[in-house]
Amino acid sequence: MVDTTGFIEITSPAELRDLLGEPMPRAVTKERVRLHERDREWLAASPFCLVATASADGTCDVSPKGDPPGFTHVLDDTTIAIPDRPGNRRADGFHNILSNPHVGLLYLIPGRNETLRINGRARLVREAPFFDQMTVQGHRPHLAILVEIEQIFFHCQKSFMRSSLWKPETWHPDALPSHPQLVKSVQQIPETLEELERYYGPEYAARLYG
């Protein structure tokens, strides 16, 4: 267990506010409850989002979702749908939604430092007329997350600017071992490294939708 000697913990909202100060008025008034035309444009341009969920007992999960730009289907000013694609079938976030419908979404556009944040209540839908419009490379989703929007706003750019996330000169993908090597080193699995390298090789991309 970590030695917490010298730690000073924050235990109340009042203490937190005293430390951080009051939010800027613009940060308070930016919240909306319906999609603006600019929100729709952002969703149409975004190829990637993060879906945050928590179970009834508070167990959390954040799952990445990615597809061609515009993969999120807008049903109306307060409802969107995110298609599911073939994956590892753990379904951690889906199980969370079944016990606690509250979700948080973070939409990114590569090269842009701000993000679009959406919070709301989610349901899992196994069939709907709009599924046909979410078909990609012949794959029609068999499941979608339907989100009823409760809060939406654009988040500031500072975290992306501090991290230089979109600057290629700061990228060092070879600083860590390859994905097959990572898998082999942290998991007790029967596959050899050579078998994992074949599995995650060029044909891996061909299996994205089936």
C-alpha positions in Angstrom: 0.0 0.0 0.0 1.2 3.5 -0.8 2.5 5.6 2.1 0.2 8.6 2.2 2.3 10.6 4.7 2.4 14.2 3.6 -0.7 13.8 1.3 -3.4 16.5 1.7 -6.7 15.1 0.4 -9.6 17.2 -0.8 -12.8 15.9 0.8 -15.5 18.5 0.1 -16.9 20.6 -2.9 -16.3 23.7 -0.9 -12.6 22.9 -0.4 -12.3 22.1 -4.1 -13.9 25.3 -5.2 -11.7 27.3 -2.7 -8.6 25.7 -4.3 -9.6 26.2 -8.0 -11.6 29.4 -7.8 -14.9 30.1 -9.6 -15.3 29.0 -13.2 -15.2 31.6 -15.9 -18.8 32.8 -16.9 -18.2 31.6 -20.5 -17.5 28.1 -19.1 -20.7 28.0 -17.2 -23.0 29.3 -20.0 -21.6 27.1 -22.8 -23.8 24.1 -21.9 -26.7 23.2 -24.2 -29.3 20.5 -24.1 -30.0 20.3 -27.9 -27.7 19.9 -30.9 -26.7 23.2 -32.6 -26.0 23.2 -36.3 -22.3 23.4 -35.4 -22.6 20.3 -33.2 -24.1 18.5 -36.2 -21.2 19.6 -38.4 -18.7 18.4 -35.8 -20.3 15.0 -35.6 -20.4 14.7 -39.4 -16.6 15.4 -39.4 -15.6 13.2 -36.4 -14.2 9.7 -37.0 -13.6 8.9 -33.3 -15.2 9.2 -29.9 -14.7 7.9 -26.4 -17.6 6.4 -24.5 -17.5 6.6 -20.7 -19.8 4.5 -18.7 -20.2 3.3 -15.1 -22.1 0.3 -13.6 -24.6 0.6 -10.9 -21.9 -0.1 -8.3 -19.6 2.6 -9.8 -17.2 0.4 -11.8 -16.1 2.6 -14.7 -15.1 2.0 -18.3 -14.0 4.1 -21.3 -14.3 2.5 -24.7 -13.0 4.0 -28.0 -15.4 4.0 -31.0 -14.1 4.7 -34.5 -15.4 4.6 -38.1 -15.4 6.9 -41.2 -16.2 10.5 -40.4 -19.9 10.9 -39.6 -20.4 7.5 -38.2 -22.6 8.8 -35.4 -26.2 8.9 -36.7 -28.2 12.0 -35.7 -31.9 11.1 -35.3 -33.0 14.6 -34.0 -31.8 17.5 -32.0 -31.6 15.5 -28.8 -30.9 11.9 -29.9 -27.9 10.3 -31.5 -26.8 6.7 -32.2 -23.4 5.1 -32.2 -23.0 1.8 -34.2 -21.2 -1.2 -32.7 -18.6 -3.0 -34.8 -16.9 -6.4 -34.5 -14.5 -6.4 -31.5 -13.3 -8.6 -28.6 -16.9 -9.1 -27.3 -16.0 -8.1 -23.7 -18.9 -5.6 -23.8 -17.8 -3.9 -20.6 -19.5 -0.6 -21.5 -22.6 -2.3 -22.7 -23.0 -4.2 -19.4 -22.6 -0.9 -17.6 -25.3 0.8 -19.7 -27.7 -2.0 -18.8 -27.3 -1.3 -15.1 -26.7 2.5 -15.3 -27.8 4.5 -18.4 -25.6 7.6 -17.8 -22.9 8.0 -20.4 -20.3 10.6 -21.4 -19.0 11.0 -24.9 -15.9 12.8 -26.2 -15.7 13.5 -29.9 -12.4 14.2 -31.6 -11.4 15.5 -35.0 -7.7 14.8 -35.9 -5.8 18.1 -35.9 -8.3 20.0 -33.9 -7.5 20.8 -30.3 -11.0 21.3 -29.0 -13.4 18.4 -28.4 -17.2 18.0 -28.4 -18.6 16.6 -25.2 -22.0 15.0 -24.9 -23.5 13.6 -21.7 -26.8 11.8 -21.6 -28.7 8.6 -21.0 -28.1 5.6 -23.2 -30.0 2.5 -24.3 -28.9 -0.5 -26.3 -30.8 -1.1 -29.5 -30.5 -4.3 -31.5 -32.6 -3.2 -34.5 -33.9 0.1 -35.9 -34.7 1.5 -39.4 -31.6 3.7 -39.3 -29.2 0.7 -39.1 -29.1 0.6 -42.9 -27.6 4.1 -42.9 -24.7 2.9 -40.6 -23.5 0.1 -42.9 -19.8 0.3 -43.6 -17.9 -2.1 -46.0 -21.0 -4.3 -46.1 -21.3 -4.5 -42.3 -24.7 -3.6 -40.9 -24.4 -3.2 -37.2 -26.3 -5.6 -35.0 -26.2 -3.2 -32.1 -26.2 0.5 -31.5 -26.0 2.8 -28.5 -28.9 5.2 -28.5 -28.1 8.4 -26.5 -30.7 10.9 -25.3 -28.7 14.2 -24.9 -28.8 16.0 -21.6 -25.8 18.2 -21.9 -23.5 19.2 -24.8 -20.7 21.7 -25.1 -17.3 22.3 -26.8 -14.3 21.7 -24.5 -11.3 24.0 -24.4 -8.1 23.3 -26.3 -5.5 23.4 -23.5 -5.0 19.7 -22.8 -4.3 19.0 -26.5 -2.0 22.0 -26.7 -0.1 21.0 -23.6 0.4 17.5 -24.9 1.2 18.5 -28.5 -0.9 15.5 -29.4 -1.3 16.3 -33.1 2.3 17.3 -33.8 4.1 14.4 -35.6 7.5 15.6 -34.4 6.4 14.7 -30.9 5.3 11.1 -31.8 7.5 8.2 -30.7 5.5 5.0 -31.5 8.7 2.9 -31.2 9.3 3.9 -27.6 7.4 0.8 -26.6 7.5 -2.8 -27.9 5.1 -3.8 -30.7 1.5 -4.7 -29.8 2.2 -8.5 -30.2 5.1 -8.1 -27.8 3.0 -6.2 -25.3 0.3 -8.8 -25.4 2.8 -11.7 -25.0 4.5 -9.9 -22.0 1.4 -9.1 -20.0 -0.9 -12.0 -20.7 -0.7 -15.7 -20.0 -1.7 -17.0 -23.5 -0.8 -20.1 -25.5 0.0 -18.3 -28.7 3.7 -17.8 -29.6 5.0 -14.4 -30.4 5.3 -15.4 -34.0 1.6 -16.4 -34.1 0.6 -13.1 -32.5 2.7 -11.2 -35.1 0.8 -13.0 -37.9 -2.6 -12.3 -36.2 -1.9 -8.6 -35.8 -0.1 -8.3 -39.2 -1.4 -6.9 -42.5 -4.5 -9.1 -42.5 -5.7 -7.6 -39.2 -7.0 -4.5 -41.1 -9.0 -6.8 -43.4 -11.0 -8.1 -40.5 -12.2 -4.7 -39.1 -15.7 -5.3 -40.3 -16.0 -9.0 -40.2 
